[in-house]
Every structure is written in C-alpha cells, then in structure tokens.
Amino acid sequence: MEVLDLRGLKCPLPALLARRALARTRDGGEVAILSDDPLAEIDIPYVCEREGHAVVGVERLEAGVRVLLRRGNAALRPPG
C-alpha cells in the first residue's frame, strides 16, 4: 500500500495527487492519504467516488486526516 504524506498542501492539491496515485495503482490496490487540509476529508472522497474508486475509511487524526482509498469499486463487490 502506498502512503502519501500530503500535509502542508492545500486544496485542490491533495485531491489531485490522490487521484494521480490511484491512477498508477493496480485494481483493488490501496492508497492512504495523510493531509492537514481542512477540505481534504470532503474533496478526496468526492473526487475518488466520482472516478469510480472506493473510500475505505476516513480517520480524523490530531493533526489532520487519514483517508484510505481503494482503486475501483469492483474491489468491494463479492466475486460472482
């Protein structure tokens, strides 16, 4: 799993860099984003869901947020 520490970057950079990281990840692969931008917990899930990726979780930290993403919603559906 790739972890991107994007603390110190402001909107829209965290969402754009998360999108870029997912683009280079294999289907079903996960990317964790660390950000202290107050809009990151809204912007990153919005961009990812819009592009068909899954938001696995959002965790508020003392100094920001950790957003766990999975490339492609297909990774959440059971095989069959």
Protein Blocks (a to p, Z undefined) as FASTA:
>chain_A
ZZddfehiacfklmmmmmmmmmmpcehiacddddfbfklmmmmmmmmmmnopacfbdcdd
fbbcaddddehjklmpccZZ
